[in-house]
Amino acid sequence: MLCDLIIVGAGPAGISAAIEARSHGLSVLLLDENAAPGGRIWQALEARGAKDADDADALRTVRLFRACGAEARWRATVWAIDPDGTVYWSEDGATRSARGAFVLLSTGTTERPLPVPGWTLAGVMTVGAAQIALKTADLVPTGATWMAGQGPLLLLYAVQALRAGGRFAGVLDLSDRRARWAALAHLPRATRAIADLGKGLLWWREINRAGVRWIRASDLRAEGDGALSQIRFRAGGRERAEPADLLLLHDGVIPSVQITRALGLAHTWDAAQRCWKPATDEWGMSSVANLLVAGDGAGVGGALAATFSGRLAALGAAHALGRIDAATRDAAAAPLRAARARHLALRPFLDALYAPRPPRLDDSTLVCRCEEVTAGQIREAAGIGALGLNQLKAFTRCGMGPCQGRMCGATAAEVMAEARGVPVEQVEPYRTRFPTKPLTLGELAALNDAA
């Protein structure tokens, strides 16, 4: 199968790119692991319907995608991409492939790990996972449910869960109080996104009116015999213990770079978010000529900003393929850039207010859940010569489990940087290789036959 543009990921950026590309006559194939468009952020939107103005706008975009004429393959797991633009994926237990003149990666984000002692106990999960359960299965928090961490998602999920009839025992705010002063310097620019600021204040008020305790805390621990039974933390200068049935952790999100790393794309260090992201130009073009990256996978900016970056990438591809001239491309791009800049005006404020803090883990805390590697083992490996994460694999098997470092990579790098006394960006990140997802024997056989 040949097409002009293959899009990997059907979140806000991916489906917006498909709509824009189809409007200029490009043939489009979109691949996504889910059963419907929207990605994690707009997941199950068609099924649950619009509940506010933001949902209504998102649902309108999803419906425009349905009608745009792009070919979509659902439950399609992409695991390799060749230099000529051939994309391989698994679907219905079989290996399939197609080649695109351009490939657009809109793979979104991964939640930044928030490892605390006891975070591997049954009953501890991420806020993002709880939000997916709320959207797709109407599972609401009840009983002694606590949230802990920092970032806007704590506010958003709390409001969504409360409106759905959920309850919380409380929220532990683990952010740095000093970050408020750093964030104030960005407030004048943030007022360009005054509607988004106002939305956050309304969420805060709604949570307070619901009687949810909001506690500034530190030194969080999850405790229990095989399953969570209580949490322990410091607040107000003293140690406290509270019963807990469910603990939801969150420390922001970072770009998902598994595929971009495997493709060998150039990456840059985002100092504000303490993470790597693919290097792209104004049209989403990466360091490899036929590969584009758009949305939060190219730098976290939120759903609305992602829609505009997806459309800009599609315009760049349409021009490169000769479907539109430079003047047409630039005229169409101007209002998109302006709208995207308005939505991104809030990011420096949020990045400063919720600045990720280097983890200070005791030696017994697990970092790599797959291979059960502790912070102490990482420090020991650094002490005897491991300089980067790829060497760390050989010393400890950290990052060699099913997730291939998606969950442990950021934390392992922080622990190693601390142990070596260097900035974290000087710790070599994992070199991901294809296939980025496990293959069955049947899929391998089908691939060999195709070859």
PAKOL-647080 format. One record per residue (C-alpha): residue in one letter; x, y, z. Coordinates in steps of 0.2 Angstrom, whole numbers, padded with zeros to 4 digits, always signed. Layout:
AXYZ ...
//
This chain:
M+0000+0000+0000 L+0007+0017-0005 C+0000+0034+0002 D+0006+0052+0004 L+0005+0052+0023 I+0005+0039+0036 I+0000+0046+0053 V+0004+0036+0069 G-0007+0041+0083 A-0025+0047+0082 G-0025+0060+0096 P-0029+0078+0094 A-0013+0081+0083 G-0015+0066+0072 I-0033+0068+0068 S-0031+0086+0065 A-0017+0083+0053 A-0027+0070+0044 I-0041+0083+0041 E-0029+0096+0035 A-0020+0084+0024 R-0036+0077+0016 S-0042+0095+0012 H-0027+0097+0001 G-0030+0080-0008 L-0017+0070+0001 S-0020+0051+0003 V-0019+0047+0022 L-0018+0031+0032 L-0020+0033+0051 L-0014+0020+0063 D-0019+0019+0082 E-0019+0006+0095 N-0036+0011+0102 A-0053+0007+0095 A-0058+0025+0090 P-0051+0042+0087 G-0046+0054+0101 G-0031+0047+0109 R-0030+0046+0128 I-0036+0064+0130 W-0052+0063+0120 Q-0054+0044+0123 A-0072+0038+0122 L-0078+0055+0118 E-0090+0049+0105 A-0098+0036+0116 R-0100+0047+0132 G-0104+0063+0122 A-0100+0081+0125 K-0102+0087+0143 D-0095+0105+0141 A-0089+0117+0128 D-0072+0109+0127 D-0079+0092+0124 A-0091+0100+0111 D-0076+0107+0101 A-0066+0091+0103 L-0081+0080+0097 R-0083+0092+0082 T-0065+0088+0077 V-0068+0069+0079 R-0083+0070+0068 L-0073+0080+0055 F-0060+0067+0055 R-0073+0053+0052 A-0079+0063+0037 C-0063+0068+0029 G-0059+0052+0020 A-0044+0046+0028 E-0041+0028+0030 A-0040+0023+0048 R-0034+0006+0056 W-0039+0004+0074 R-0031-0008+0086 A-0016-0006+0076 T+0001-0007+0085 V+0015+0001+0076 W+0032-0007+0080 A+0044-0003+0066 I+0047+0011+0053 D+0060+0009+0039 P+0070+0023+0032 D+0060+0023+0015 G+0044+0027+0025 T+0037+0009+0026 V+0028+0007+0042 Y+0025-0010+0050 W+0011-0014+0063 S+0001-0028+0071 E-0018-0029+0068 D-0029-0044+0071 G-0015-0055+0075 A-0006-0052+0059 T+0009-0041+0053 R+0004-0028+0040 S+0014-0014+0032 A+0012+0002+0021 R+0023+0015+0014 G+0021+0034+0015 A+0030+0048+0006 F+0029+0056+0023 V+0026+0048+0041 L+0019+0059+0054 L+0022+0053+0072 S+0009+0060+0084 T+0012+0048+0098 G+0008+0059+0113 T+0015+0058+0130 T+0020+0046+0144 E+0016+0050+0162 R+0032+0055+0172 P+0035+0041+0185 L+0033+0047+0203 P+0041+0033+0212 V+0039+0033+0231 P+0042+0019+0244 G+0028+0007+0241 W+0022+0013+0224 T+0022-0005+0217 L+0009-0011+0230 A-0008-0016+0223 G-0019-0001+0225 V-0007+0012+0218 M-0008+0018+0201 T-0006+0034+0190 V-0019+0048+0189 G-0019+0046+0170 A-0024+0027+0171 A-0038+0032+0183 Q-0044+0045+0171 I-0044+0032+0157 A-0054+0021+0168 L-0066+0035+0171 K-0068+0039+0153 T-0070+0021+0146 A-0078+0011+0160 D-0086+0025+0171 L-0075+0019+0186 V-0076+0033+0199 P-0065+0034+0215 T-0074+0029+0231 G-0069+0026+0249 A-0052+0031+0255 T-0045+0037+0238 W-0030+0049+0239 M-0021+0058+0225 A-0003+0064+0226 G+0009+0074+0216 Q+0008+0090+0206 G+0001+0097+0189 P-0015+0102+0181 L-0021+0084+0178 L-0024+0083+0197 L-0037+0097+0196 L-0044+0091+0180 Y-0046+0073+0185 A-0053+0078+0202 V-0067+0089+0194 Q-0071+0075+0182 A-0072+0062+0195 L-0082+0073+0207 R-0095+0077+0193 A-0096+0058+0190 G-0101+0055+0208 G-0083+0050+0214 R-0076+0054+0231 F-0059+0058+0238 A-0051+0057+0255 G-0039+0071+0250 V-0026+0077+0238 L-0007+0078+0243 D+0001+0093+0235 L+0020+0088+0233 S+0025+0103+0223 D+0039+0115+0228 R+0031+0130+0237 R+0046+0141+0231 A+0040+0137+0213 R+0026+0150+0215 W+0039+0164+0215 A+0047+0158+0199 A+0030+0156+0191 L+0025+0174+0194 A+0038+0180+0182 H+0028+0171+0168 L+0011+0177+0174 P+0010+0193+0162 R+0012+0182+0147 A+0000+0169+0154 T-0014+0181+0154 R-0014+0179+0135 A-0022+0163+0139 I-0034+0170+0152 A-0048+0158+0148 D-0037+0143+0152 L-0031+0152+0168 G-0049+0155+0173 K-0054+0137+0170 G-0041+0131+0182 L-0047+0143+0196 L-0065+0137+0193 W-0059+0119+0195 W-0050+0124+0211 R-0066+0132+0218 E-0076+0116+0213 I-0064+0105+0222 N-0065+0116+0238 R-0084+0117+0238 A-0084+0098+0237 G-0075+0097+0253 V-0059+0088+0247 R-0044+0091+0258 W-0030+0099+0249 I-0014+0096+0259 R+0004+0102+0256 A+0015+0087+0260 S+0032+0078+0257 D+0040+0062+0261 L+0026+0051+0255 R+0026+0033+0258 A+0013+0019+0253 E+0012+0005+0265 G+0003-0012+0266 D+0006-0030+0267 G+0005-0034+0248 A-0009-0021+0245 L-0011-0003+0250 S-0018+0000+0267 Q-0012+0017+0272 I-0001+0031+0267 R+0012+0040+0277 F+0018+0058+0274 R+0024+0074+0282 A+0013+0089+0283 G+0013+0105+0294 G+0029+0099+0302 R+0024+0082+0308 E+0022+0065+0301 R+0004+0059+0298 A-0003+0042+0293 E-0020+0040+0284 P-0030+0024+0279 A-0030+0022+0260 D-0038+0010+0248 L-0032+0018+0232 L-0017+0030+0229 L-0016+0040+0213 L+0001+0047+0208 H+0005+0060+0195 D+0020+0072+0191 G+0016+0078+0174 V+0019+0071+0157 I+0034+0070+0145 P+0035+0066+0126 S+0034+0048+0122 V+0050+0045+0112 Q+0051+0027+0110 I+0049+0027+0091 T+0058+0043+0088 R+0073+0036+0098 A+0072+0020+0088 L+0072+0030+0072 G+0088+0039+0077 L+0080+0057+0076 A+0089+0071+0084 H+0083+0076+0101 T+0084+0091+0112 W+0084+0094+0131 D+0069+0103+0138 A+0076+0111+0154 A+0060+0117+0160 Q+0052+0099+0160 R+0068+0090+0162 C+0065+0078+0148 W+0070+0075+0130 K+0060+0079+0115 P+0062+0077+0096 A+0070+0092+0087 T+0058+0099+0074 D+0057+0114+0063 E+0041+0125+0062 W+0033+0112+0051 G+0036+0098+0062 M+0050+0091+0051 S+0063+0081+0061 S+0081+0078+0057 V+0076+0064+0045 A+0068+0071+0029 N+0052+0061+0027 L+0048+0060+0046 L+0037+0073+0055 V+0033+0074+0073 A+0018+0084+0080 G+0008+0086+0096 D+0014+0083+0113 G+0026+0070+0107 A+0036+0085+0100 G+0035+0095+0116 V+0020+0096+0129 G+0008+0110+0125 G-0009+0102+0128 A-0023+0096+0117 L-0028+0112+0108 A-0010+0117+0104 A-0008+0099+0097 T-0022+0101+0085 F-0013+0116+0077 S+0004+0108+0077 G-0004+0093+0068 R-0012+0105+0055 L+0005+0114+0052 A+0014+0097+0049 A+0000+0093+0036 L+0003+0109+0027 G+0021+0106+0027 A+0019+0089+0019 A+0006+0096+0006 H+0019+0109+0001 A+0033+0096+0000 L+0023+0085-0011 G+0018+0099-0023 R+0000+0100-0019 I+0000+0118-0013 D+0013+0132-0016 A+0023+0141-0003 A+0011+0156-0003 T-0004+0146+0000 R+0004+0136+0014 D+0010+0151+0023 A-0007+0160+0022 A-0015+0145+0029 A-0002+0143+0043 A-0003+0161+0049 P-0019+0160+0059 L-0014+0142+0065 R+0002+0149+0072 A-0006+0164+0081 A-0019+0152+0089 R-0006+0140+0094 A+0005+0154+0102 R-0010+0159+0112 H-0013+0142+0119 L+0006+0140+0123 A+0007+0157+0132 L+0002+0148+0148 R+0015+0134+0147 P+0030+0144+0154 F+0019+0148+0169 L+0013+0130+0172 D+0031+0123+0169 A+0038+0135+0182 L+0023+0132+0194 Y+0024+0113+0193 A+0043+0111+0189 P+0048+0093+0191 R+0059+0090+0206 P+0073+0078+0205 P+0068+0062+0215 R+0076+0059+0231 L+0074+0041+0233 D+0080+0030+0247 D+0091+0015+0241 S+0076+0002+0244 T+0064+0011+0232 L+0060+0002+0216 V+0064+0012+0200 C+0062-0002+0187 R+0047-0011+0191 C+0049-0024+0177 E+0066-0030+0182 E+0064-0025+0201 V+0079-0013+0201 T+0081-0001+0215 A+0088+0016+0217 G+0102+0009+0227 Q+0107-0004+0214 I+0108+0011+0201 R+0119+0021+0213 E+0130+0005+0215 A+0131+0003+0196 A+0136+0021+0194 G+0149+0019+0207 I+0158+0005+0198 G+0158+0013+0181 A+0141+0014+0173 L+0140+0031+0165 G+0123+0030+0155 L+0107+0021+0154 N+0113+0009+0141 Q+0128+0003+0152 L+0115+0002+0166 K+0106-0011+0157 A+0121-0022+0157 F+0125-0019+0175 T+0107-0021+0182 R+0095-0025+0168 C+0086-0009+0172 G+0075-0005+0156 M+0076-0022+0149 G+0058-0027+0154 P+0042-0027+0144 C+0040-0008+0145 Q+0058-0006+0138 G+0062+0009+0149 R+0046+0019+0145 M+0042+0020+0164 C+0059+0019+0172 G+0070+0029+0160 A+0067+0047+0167 T+0069+0042+0185 A+0084+0030+0182 A+0093+0045+0173 E+0089+0056+0188 V+0096+0044+0200 M+0111+0041+0190 A+0115+0059+0188 E+0113+0062+0206 A+0125+0048+0210 R+0138+0054+0197 G+0136+0072+0202 V+0132+0078+0184 P+0117+0087+0176 V+0104+0074+0171 E+0105+0079+0152 Q+0123+0072+0153 V+0117+0055+0156 E+0115+0045+0140 P+0097+0040+0137 Y+0091+0023+0132 R+0094+0018+0114 T+0078+0011+0109 R+0078-0002+0094 F+0064-0009+0083 P+0053-0018+0086 T+0047-0006+0100 K+0033-0018+0104 P+0033-0037+0107 L+0029-0048+0093 T+0020-0065+0093 L+0028-0079+0084 G+0014-0078+0071 E+0018-0060+0068 L+0036-0064+0066 A+0032-0078+0053 A+0021-0067+0043 L+0035-0053+0043 N+0048-0066+0037 D+0035-0072+0023 A+0033-0054+0017 A+0052-0051+0017 
//
